[in-house]
């Protein structure tokens, strides 16, 4: 298993020093897919490649202003964005992009059906699959809890959508925080989606650093092992102010212990 942290580029040195394997950065801010300024991207690329640990995964894929569902979708702009994002991720060693993007995929409050939104999601994910064929970068659907988004809430729903797309460039993600917030999911849902699981996010109770709460990470790793998953786990959490370096080290030690015992 490879261990990563969702954090900004300024935290890279601390993450590396604590012994983590990779950094998970934001697509919009670091890969700047909306910009066609070659010099700006060249500067970003140099900075990313110079980091003390690799950027194997990216999140914060599509900004809320660039709609994926609803009447304001700009398909040419989305196509450019997707293909640019995956191409640039590949240039810096990225292998997975997380598709959460709750603001961009949020179903409008009225005047737009779930069926229409579903067809738009399929179109978008097929663009991702097209880009994967050129870059090798996988897009992992991230189910978001019902309090944060009104589409795609559960691991089972994400897996069903990935299977409907039916292409190797689109797979699924399990996030233990969102699963817990939904309240009706269990680790057996991860087993049921093992065929399309591409990435995992985790945190502890209250989305705090692993090891600071009561979340049963050993049980998580048992489920992942049974699912045949041994790729990457990214910690996506809120670290305590002033305790970032301390909690980084403690979180990694906690996860490795839980992995050994799970």
N, C-alpha and C positions, 0 to 999 in steps of 0.2 A: 504494500500500500504506500502511496505517496501522499504526503501531508502538506496542505497549503493554507494560506490565510488570505481572506478578502480584506485588502487594505490598500491605501494609497501608496504611490511610488515613494513618497518621503519616508515611509516605514520600512522600505526594503532592507536596509542595513540591519535594523533590529530583528526583522523576521529571519534573515539569514544567520545572524549571530546566535539566535535561539535554536537553530538546527532544523528549521522547516525546509521543505524541499522546493517549494515554488510559491509564487505570488499570484493572486487573482485580482486583476485590475479591471477598471471600467472601460468598456468599448468606446463610448462617446467621447470621454475625456482624453484617453490615451491613443486610440487608433484614429481619432478625428475623421470618421467616415464621411461627414458632411462637407469636408474641405477637400478641394481639388488642388490646393496649394502644395506643389511637389516639394518645395523647400521646407515648408512647415512639417510635412510628414517625414522628410529625411532627417530633420533635427530630432523629432520624436523617436524615430526608429533607432538612431544612434544612442539616445538616452536609455531606451528600453533594453537594447542589447548589452549595454554597459552595466546593468543592474547586477548585484552580487548573487542573484538567483533567478531562474528562468520564469517567464510569464507563460505558463502552460495553459492557463484558463483565463477567460474574461467573462465579466458579467455586465449589468447595466447596459444591455444591448441597444435597444431602440428608445430614444427620448420620447416623452409623452406627447410632444408637439407633432411628431411624425406618426400619424394615426395608421394603425393596422386594421382596425375595424371601424365601421360607421360610414357616414356619407362623405366624410372629408378625406378619404384615402387618396393619396397621390401615388399611383403605382409606379410610374417612371422614377420618382424620387426614392421610393422604397427599394426598387431594384438596384439603383446606383448605390444606395446606402449598404444594402446587404452584400453585394459583390465586393465593394470596397473594403468593408469591415472584415470579411473573411480572408480576402487577399492580404491585407495588412497584418492580420493576426498570424497568418502562415509565415510571413516574412520575419516575424520576431519569435517564432517557435511555438505559437499558440496551437493548441489541439482541440479545445472545446470552447464554445461560446454559449453562455447560459441565456436562454430566452425567458426572462421573467417579464420585464417591460410592462408592468401593470397599467400604467397610464396610457400607453400606446395601444394596448389591446382591450381596454375597458369598453364594454358594451354601452352605447349611449343610453341615457335614461329613458328615452322614448323615441318612437319613429324608426326603430331598427330592430329586426328580429334576430333571435339566436341562430336561426338557420342562415340568414345572410352573413352574420359574423363568422359562423363556422366555415362557410365557403371562402371568406376572406382570409381566415387563418390558414386554410389549406393552400390557398394561392401563395401566401407569404412563405409558408414552410417549404413549398416546392421551389421557391426562389432560393431559399437556404440550401436545399438539396442540390440545386443546379450549381451553386457556388462551391459546395463541398466537392463536387466532381472535379473542379479545377484546382482546389486548394488542399483538400484532405481534412479541412476543419469541420468538426461535427457541431451542430446546433442542438443543445439539450433543452427541451421544453421544461420550464420550471412551474409546476403548479403552485399557485399563490393562495393563501388562506382566504376564507370568505369575507374576512374583515377588511381585506386590502384590495380585492379585485372581484369583479362579478362574472368572470369567465375562467374556466380551467382551474379547479380548486384542489383536486386530489391526484395522488400518484396514479390511481387507476384511470382517471380521465386523461392525464398526460400520456400514459402508455397507449390508451385507445387511439388518441390522435396520432401519435407516432406510428402506430401500426397502420392507420388509415393512409397516411402519407406513403408508407411502405418503401422508403428509400434509405440507404445506409447513412446519409448525411443528417438525418433527423432522428433523434432519440429522446430519452426521457431523463429526468432528474428527480431525486428524492431529497427533500429538505426536511429535516426532523423538526425544525421550528414550525414550519407551516403545517406539517402533519399534526403536531400537537395542538396548534391553535384551532384547527378544524374540529378536533375532539372526537371524530368518528373514524379515524384511520388507525391502523396498527402496522407493525412491522411485517405482518403477513402480506400486506399490500406491496411491499418491496419485492417479496418473493414472487408474487403474481406478475410483476412487471420485469422480471429478471432478463427477459429476452431483449429488452430495449433500454436497459439502464446504462447511462453513459457518465453520470457524475453524481456526487453526493455533497450536500451542504449540511452542516450540523452546528449546534450551539448547546448551551446548557439551559437550565430553567430560566425563564424570563429573557431569553436570548443573550445571556451573559456568557463569559468565557468558559469553555469546557473545563470541568473540574471544580467549578465554583457553586454548583447546584446539585440536583439530585437526578438528573437525566441518566438513564441506564445505557451508557455507551457500550458496555459489554454485550448487552442484548442486541444492540444495533449491529455490532460487528459479527455476531453469530448469524444474524439474518443476512448480512452481506456475504458472508462466507458461504452460506447455504445457497445464495443466489448466484454464486460463482463470480462475484464482483471483487476485484482486487486492484482497482485502478487508482483513483484519487478521492480524497475527502478534504473538502475545504471548510475551514472554520469561518463562519459568517456570524459575527457576534458584536456586542458592544463591550469593549474593554473598560474597566474602571479607570476614571480619570487619575492620572499620575501613576498607574500601576501597569502600564502597557507591557514593558519589558518583563516584569515579574510574571504577569499572567500569561504572556506568550510562552515562557518556559514551562510553567505549570500546566498549561493546556496541552502542550505537546506530550509531556510526560504522562498526563492523565489519559490521553487518547491511545498512546502506545501501550500502556498498561491494560486498558480496556480491550484493545485489539488482541493482546496476548491471551487474555483470559476469556474472550468471547468465543 
